[in-house]
Amino acid sequence: MLTLQITKQAKQQEWKIILAIAQNNGLPLPIIHNLKKKLIAKKLRQKSLTTTTQQTKNWVTFSYYGPLTQKNN
């Protein structure tokens, strides 16, 4: 619901459906509201991190000598 590109009305309808399902399954509604808040905060954090920082990719070479190559003495 939070990551889909849907209209505001569709998001509200989807949220009502989620709340109804949670209530029918016996889940406390504050838990569902807290989960939504956490997901929104995570989405905003990721969005701000990607816009503010540019990552550079550096390649590093390393050598691996496994046990089979060491036994050939």
Summary of the structure (lengths in Angstrom):
residues: 73
radius of gyration: 23.7
end to end distance: 61.1
largest distance: 72.1
contacts: 113
relative contact order: 0.08
helix: 62%
strand: 0%
